[in-house]
Amino acid sequence: MHSLDHQVLATLQDWVERRIPAWLCTIVATHGSSPRPAGSLMACNQLGQVVGSLSGGCVEDDLLNKLQSGDFSRYPRLETYGLSAEENARLGLPCGGYLSVLVEQIPDSALPDLVQINQALSQRRCIERKLDLATGNVQLKAAESIRPVQLDERHFVQVYGPGYTLLLVGAGQIAGCLAAMAGMMDYRVLVTDPRADKLDDFRLHILEPSSGCECILGMPDDVVRSRASDPFSIVITLTHDPRIDDMALMEALTLGNFYVGALGSARTTENRIERLRQLQLSEDHIARLHAPVGLAIGSKTAPEIAVAILAELTLIRRAREKAAASRIASLEA
């Protein structure tokens, strides 16, 4: 399962390979309320096919109509939507919000760049794309992490990266709620459990077919090692069974993944940390554990716990992106 950006860019590569005239549209700036954040992608082609999203409907339709009709004579170009209340109402944009979209015509000569970008994403690596706004020339280079898009008078810079993998250890109601919500937030969701009966019941009675979640029967440490060990992987234990959770945590806390969390009360967390010490994990490794997992919002039900967990992940991800942007800015200053 690819991230949304990877789906857009892979589809765009396919169109270019088949010599179908195509365009790449990127939100480069937003103001006020916006249906999609800066950096969101949409690709469309002369046949009227569209992949990705900028607003959820009307902006995409308007852009496609203009592109197919030949209204634009110059690329790259910036189009701004939502500058008036009438336009907001026509396009279904939130009142007071507007967004700027960078539109690029993608020539056949862009194929090597698209191949390189998609290969990086398939290998779960970040790659930076720097566009010269005057000439349309593109430069690619490796990047350490995703950061916010950058736009100035001369260049637009965007870092593409792989989607986050969310590995849930323990097939139960909370995992079902997390799978449903996280799937809508562009996470690749995996659920693992060494208990075949629990996993079968999860598939039959809890998992929503539309979630796109993958179920894996196996020992949790093996699954963590093979499926959730890179900087874009998240591991959360949910079973309350130390024999299962601790096995996953012992492996996850020693790897280079983005986030490791464990469900449980403060008292349960204290006991868990003591067991991890007895299992000879270092204090540095134990310090990586987020427990009790999720923001402290007083959540009790499975959906509320899922909201708290995803809210914490969103908070940490945004802080990481801002820190990366600050590092880049300080180096360039």
N, C-alpha and C positions, 0 to 999 in steps of 0.2 A: 504494500500500500504506500503510495507516494504522498508527500505533502501537497497542499493545494498549489503552491508555487511550482513544484516539480511537475505536477499534472499539466499546468499551463505551458511550461517551457518544453516539456516532452511533446505535447500536442503541436506546439508551434514548430518544433524541429521536424515533425512528421509532415506538416503542411509544406515547409520549405523544401524538404526532400522530394515531395511530389509536385513542386513548382506551382503551388497554389498561392496567389498573391495574398499576403497576410500582414497584419499589424499587431504590435504589442502596445498595450495601454497600461500605464502605471500611475497610481495615485501618488503624487509627489508632495502634496501639502493639503492639510485640512484646516478648517477653522470652525470652532463651535462643534455642534453635534454632527457626526458623520457616520453613515452606515458602515463604512469600512475604513480601516486605518491607513495612514501613509505607508506606501510599499506594496499595497494590494495590487494584484495583476489581473489583467484580462487580455486574452488574445482573440482575434476574430479574423475571418478571411473573406474573400470576394464571393464565396458561395453562401455567405450568411451564417456560417457556423461560429459559435462562440464558446469559449471555455474560460472559467474564472469569473470574478465578480468585482464590480466597482461600487454598486449601489443597491443591487438587488432587482434591477429591471430597467427603469426608464433611462438612466444615463447610458447604459449599455446600448439600448435601442437607438437612442439619438446619435451616438457615436457611429454605430454600424451604418445607419442610414446615410450619414455624411460621408463616411469612407467609401461606401459602395457607389455613392452618387458622384464622387470625385470633387466634393466641395473643397477639399484641402489641396493646395498646390505645393506646400513646403513641409518637409519633415526634417528633424523632429520639430514638433510644435506643442505648445501648451494650450489646453482648453480648460476654462474655469466654468464650473456649474454652481448655481445657487446664489447668484449675485443680487437677485431680487426676490421678493415674496411671491411674485407671480411665477417665476421660474421654479422656485422651491415647490410650489403647489403642483405645477405641471409635471415635475420630475419625481414627486414624492419624497423630496429631501426634507430633513428636519428644519423647522423654522430657525433662521439665524445661522445656519450652517452652510458652508460651501466647500468645494473640493477642487483642486487643480489636477488635471490629468495630462501626463506626458504621452504623446502619441508618436510612435515610431513605425515607419514602413520597413519591413524586414526583407531585405533582398536575398537572392540566392547565395551571395557571397558571405552572408552571415552564418551559413551552415556550420563551418568549423567551430565558431564561437559557441553555437548552441550545443554542438556535440560535446565540447569541453565542459560547458556548464552542467549539462545533464549527467555526464560521467562523474563529475565531482559530487553531485547530489546523490547519485546512486551509491557512491562510496562513502556517503555520510560525511562529506567535507564541505567547508564553506568556501565560496569563491566570490571575489569582488568584480563587479562590472562597472567601468567608468565610461560614460558617454560624453563625447564632445558635442555640445548643443549646436555649435555652428556648423560642424562638418558631418556629424553623424558617426564619426569614427569611434570604435570601441576598443578599450584595453581591458584585459582580464588578468587577475593575479590572485594567488591564494590568500585567504583571510583566516584569522584565528577564530573569530566568532561573529555572530550576527550583530549588527548595530543599526540604529535608525538611518533612514535614507538621508542623503545630503544633496542639496541643490543650491547652486550659486549661478552667477550670470554666465559662466562658461561651461560648467560640468554638472552632470547628475551622476551620483555614485550610489549603488545599491549592492548590498551583500546578500547573496542567496545562500541558504543553508538547508540542511535536511530537516524534516519534521521531527518533533520530539516523540520518542517511544515511551509510552506509559505502561510499565509492567506491574500488574496487580497480582499479588501473591495471596490466593484465597478466593475461591469461587463462591460468592454469596451475594446478599442483597446490596451491600454497599458497592461491591465490584460492579454489579449490574447498573446501579445509578451512575457510577463514575464512567463506565463504558459509554452509556447513552449521552451524557453531557460532554465528556472529553472528545468523543467523536465529532461533535458539532464544533469543537474548538481546534480542529485540525491535529489532534493527537492520534498517533498510531497506537491502538490499545491492544495489549496482550493480557490474557488472564491465565495464570498457571495454578495448578493444584496437584499434589501427588495422590490425592484420593479420587479414584475414578468415579465413584458414586456421586461425590459432590460436584464434580465437573459435568457429569451427565445431567444431573438435576439442574445445574446452572444453564446449560444449553437449552433444556426443554422448557423450563418454567420461569427463568429470570432474564436471560439475555434477549434483548430486542434484536430482531433480525436486521434491522436497518442500521445498527450501531457499527457494523464492520469490524467487530472485535474478533480476534483470533484466540482460540482456546488451546492450551498446551498441557498435556498430561506429562508430568515429569518431576524429578527432584528439583526443588527450588534453586539450589546452588548451581546446578548444571544449567538451568534455564537462564538464570541471571548472567552467568558467565558467557553463554552463547548468544543471548539476545538483548542484553541491556548493560553493556559495559563501556559505551562511548560517552563523550560529553553531551550528547543529546538524548540520553536515556534517563528515565526516572523509575525508581523501584519503590513500591509501597506495599508493606505487609499488612494483612487484614484478618488473619485467621484467629488470633488470640491463642493459638497453640504454639508454645515455645519450640516444640520439636520441628515445626515447619517454619515459623517466622525467623527464629534465630539462625537457621541454616541459610536462609536467603540473606539475612543481614550480615552474617559473617563474610559472605562473598561480596555483597554489594558495597560494603563500607571500605573495602580494600581496592576497589576499582576506580576508574576515572569517570564515573557517571555524574550526571548533573545534580541529582537530588536523591536522597534515600530517606524514606519516612516510615513510621510504624504507628498503627492505630493502637489506642489504649489510654487509660487514665494516667494521671501523674504518678500514682502509686505503681501501676503496671510498668511505667517507663523506668522508674527507679530500680525495680526488680530486674528488668531487661538489661539495663546498663550494667548492673552487678554481674549478671550471667555472662555478658560479653567480655567483661574484664577477666572473669574466671576462664574464659575461652581464649585468653591471651591476645585479645585485640588491643592495639595501642590506644592511648588517650586521644591521639590525633585522629585516628580512624573513628573512634566512638563519638568524637565531637562533630563529625559530619552528620550524625543522625538527627533528623527532625522528628521529635516526639515529645508530647502527643502530636500527631500529624494534623495539619490544617490550622487555619486562623481560629483564635479563641472567640467565636461568635455565639457560644451557647448552644451549638447544634446538638440535637438528640436523635432525630430520625435519620434514616439512610440518605434521603435526598439532601437534608441539611448538612450532613457530614461530607457528602460529595461536593457540595457548594463550598464548604470551608476549605477543603483540600485544593480544589481547583483555583480558589481565590488566592491561596498562599502561593501556589505555583505561578500564577499570573504575576503576583507582586514580585517574586524573586526573579522571574524572567525579565520583567521590565527594568528592574534594578541592574541586572547583568548587562542589558543592552545599553543603558545610560552610562554605566561605568566604562564599557568598551568605547563608546563615543567620546567620553571625556579623555580616555587614554590617547585616542587618535588625535583629538584636538590639541592636547598638550604636546604631542610629538611634532605636530605640524606648525605649532606656534613659534 
